[in-house]
Amino acid sequence: MASITIRNLEDDIKQRLRVRAAEHGRSMEEEARDILRRVMGDAASPRNLAAAIRARVAPADRIDLDLPARQPMREPPHLGRKQR
């Protein structure tokens, strides 16, 4: 098994980890392992960005909007010099 050392961990995070570990009746080290297992085991990173975006927005409710009919383009203004 591998081991890691986490440096520069904010005091607040360490305290919250300590409290969470105590609530679950285990050491901070075991609590950190459990958190990492759950986070890393959730889902593999998608390999395709478009597929990841599609998967993220697919469950959302969609709204179809009625687009107004197109109007003919107006005549552009004449910006040339006026003749005297």
C-alpha positions in Angstrom: 0.0 0.0 0.0 1.1 3.5 -0.7 1.2 6.4 1.7 1.0 10.2 1.2 1.9 13.2 3.3 -0.3 16.3 3.0 1.6 19.6 3.7 0.2 23.1 4.2 -3.3 21.8 5.2 -5.3 24.7 6.6 -5.9 24.5 10.4 -9.7 24.7 9.8 -9.7 21.7 7.5 -7.6 19.7 9.9 -10.0 20.5 12.8 -13.0 19.6 10.7 -11.4 16.3 9.8 -10.7 15.6 13.4 -14.3 16.3 14.5 -15.7 14.3 11.6 -13.4 11.4 12.5 -14.5 11.5 16.1 -18.1 11.6 15.1 -17.5 8.4 13.1 -15.4 6.8 15.8 -12.2 6.5 13.8 -8.8 8.1 13.4 -8.2 11.1 11.2 -6.2 9.0 8.9 -9.0 6.4 8.5 -11.5 9.2 7.9 -9.3 10.7 5.2 -9.0 7.3 3.5 -12.7 6.9 3.6 -13.3 10.4 2.1 -10.8 9.7 -0.7 -12.3 6.2 -1.4 -15.8 7.7 -1.7 -14.7 10.7 -3.8 -12.4 8.7 -6.2 -14.8 5.8 -6.5 -17.9 7.9 -7.5 -17.2 8.1 -11.3 -14.3 7.9 -13.7 -13.4 11.2 -15.4 -15.1 11.4 -18.7 -12.6 11.2 -21.6 -14.7 13.3 -24.0 -15.5 16.9 -23.0 -18.5 17.1 -25.3 -19.9 13.9 -23.7 -19.2 15.2 -20.2 -21.1 18.4 -21.0 -24.0 16.5 -22.6 -24.2 14.2 -19.6 -24.3 17.2 -17.3 -27.1 19.0 -19.0 -29.1 16.1 -20.4 -31.2 15.6 -17.2 -32.2 19.3 -17.1 -35.7 20.3 -18.1 -35.7 21.9 -21.5 -37.8 24.7 -22.8 -38.6 25.2 -26.5 -38.9 28.9 -27.4 -41.0 30.2 -30.3 -38.8 32.3 -32.5 -40.4 35.3 -34.2 -40.6 35.3 -38.0 -37.7 37.0 -39.7 -38.3 40.4 -41.2 -36.7 41.6 -44.4 -33.4 43.5 -43.8 -33.8 47.3 -43.8 -31.9 49.5 -46.1 -28.5 50.5 -44.7 -27.9 54.2 -44.0 -25.9 56.2 -46.5 -22.8 57.6 -44.8 -21.2 59.3 -47.8 -20.6 63.0 -48.1 -23.5 65.2 -49.1 -23.1 67.0 -52.4 -23.6 70.7 -52.5 
